[in-house]
Amino acid sequence: MEEDKHNPTEQVEHPTHYQSGKIEVIDIIDEFNLDFSLGNVIKYVLRCGKKDDDVTELKKAMWYLKHKIELILKEKNKEGS
């Protein structure tokens, strides 16, 4: 699906950098019931090469993955206290 720059609804609801064929990133995030951090990891990995440069996209994904790991470790530390 080609993004229509003149149609704000398409830019908001179905941007091409979040699609591959009939699959949208949000569908994967919803199907797997991912939280905010993991959803963003998937989002940035799947849009890699479609919006910003590849390295920037992967660094964003890595930031959210590290953040999720920190949250898990923090919760484990609370439980162990």
C-alpha positions as CSV (number, residue, x, y, z in Angstrom):
1,M,0.0,0.0,0.0
2,E,1.6,3.3,-1.1
3,E,1.2,6.1,1.5
4,D,-0.9,9.0,0.3
5,K,0.9,12.1,1.5
6,H,-2.3,14.1,0.8
7,N,-4.5,11.9,3.0
8,P,-3.8,12.6,6.7
9,T,-5.9,9.6,7.7
10,E,-3.6,7.2,5.8
11,Q,-0.5,8.8,7.3
12,V,-1.9,8.3,10.8
13,E,-3.8,5.1,10.6
14,H,-1.8,3.0,8.1
15,P,1.6,4.5,7.4
16,T,3.6,2.4,4.9
17,H,6.7,2.2,7.1
18,Y,4.6,0.0,9.5
19,Q,3.3,-2.4,6.8
20,S,4.5,-5.4,4.9
21,G,1.9,-6.7,2.5
22,K,-1.3,-7.1,4.5
23,I,0.4,-7.2,7.9
24,E,0.8,-4.1,10.0
25,V,3.1,-3.9,13.0
26,I,0.3,-3.1,15.3
27,D,-1.4,-6.4,14.4
28,I,1.7,-8.3,15.5
29,I,2.0,-6.3,18.7
30,D,-1.7,-6.9,19.5
31,E,-1.6,-10.6,18.6
32,F,1.2,-11.3,21.0
33,N,-0.2,-8.9,23.6
34,L,3.2,-7.1,23.9
35,D,3.7,-4.3,26.4
36,F,4.9,-0.8,25.4
37,S,8.6,-1.6,25.5
38,L,8.5,-4.9,23.6
39,G,6.0,-3.4,21.2
40,N,8.5,-0.7,20.4
41,V,11.3,-3.2,19.9
42,I,9.2,-5.0,17.3
43,K,8.1,-1.7,15.7
44,Y,11.6,-0.4,15.2
45,V,13.0,-3.7,14.0
46,L,10.2,-4.2,11.5
47,R,10.3,-0.6,10.1
48,C,14.1,-0.7,9.8
49,G,15.1,0.6,6.4
50,K,11.6,2.1,5.8
51,K,11.7,5.4,7.7
52,D,14.9,6.5,9.4
53,D,18.3,5.1,8.7
54,D,18.9,1.4,9.6
55,V,21.4,2.0,12.4
56,T,19.1,4.6,14.1
57,E,16.1,2.3,13.9
58,L,18.1,-0.6,15.4
59,K,19.5,1.6,18.2
60,K,16.0,2.6,19.1
61,A,15.0,-1.1,19.2
62,M,18.0,-1.9,21.4
63,W,17.2,1.0,23.8
64,Y,13.7,-0.4,24.4
65,L,15.0,-3.9,24.7
66,K,17.6,-2.8,27.3
67,H,14.8,-0.8,29.1
68,K,12.6,-3.9,29.3
69,I,15.5,-6.0,30.7
70,E,16.1,-3.3,33.3
71,L,12.4,-3.4,34.3
72,I,12.4,-7.2,34.6
73,L,15.6,-7.1,36.7
74,K,14.2,-4.4,38.9
75,E,11.0,-6.4,39.5
76,K,13.1,-9.6,40.3
77,N,15.1,-7.6,42.8
78,K,11.9,-6.4,44.5
79,E,10.6,-9.9,44.8
80,G,13.9,-11.1,46.2
81,S,14.0,-8.4,48.9
